[in-house]
Amino acid sequence: MTRLALAGLALLMLAGCGGATGGSGGANVAAGPPGKRLFVENGCGGCHQLAAAGGGGSFGPDLDMLRPSAARVEASLRTGPGAMPSYAGRISDADMIVLAQYVQTVAGS
């Protein structure tokens, strides 16, 4: 029963990842940087803190505190470490690079 409960909890947490919500910005996203749009549209803020993109999640790492390199963000997008899903095949390689560079640029600012 414990395994079933843990599996159910993991599915609930992952359900919030990759959706069109999870970060503020709404209409302001279209006018902002492409990386911000990708962060918001892919629901990254549902799990991650990133003030510049309105991310207020608390499940994944706080990107403002972590201040990851673009290479680290891109690798995480491709492989989906831990509970994070992989975005390989969900978003293009070019968009992964744009998103990773955006996070590196704005994290902690």
C-alpha positions, 0 to 999 in steps of 0.5 A: 500500500505504501508503494501505491500511495507514493506512486500516486503522490508522484503522479499528482506532483508531476501532473503540475509540470509542463502545463500552461499554468504555473507562473504569472505573466499572462498577456505580458509574456507575449511582449517579453523575452522568448525565454520567459514565454517558454518558462511560463507556457511550459509550466516551469513556474509550477515547480520552480521559483524564478522571480523574473518569470513569475515562478512561485513553485516550491517543489523543484529547485529555487532557480533564483537561489541556485543560479544554474548555468545554461548548460545545467538547465539544458541538461535538466530539460533533456534528461528530466532529473529526479521528479522533473519530466524530460522535455526532449520531444516536447519542446524543440532543441532551439527552444531548450537553448533559449529557455536555458539561456534565459534562466541563466541570465535572470536567475537571482536578479 
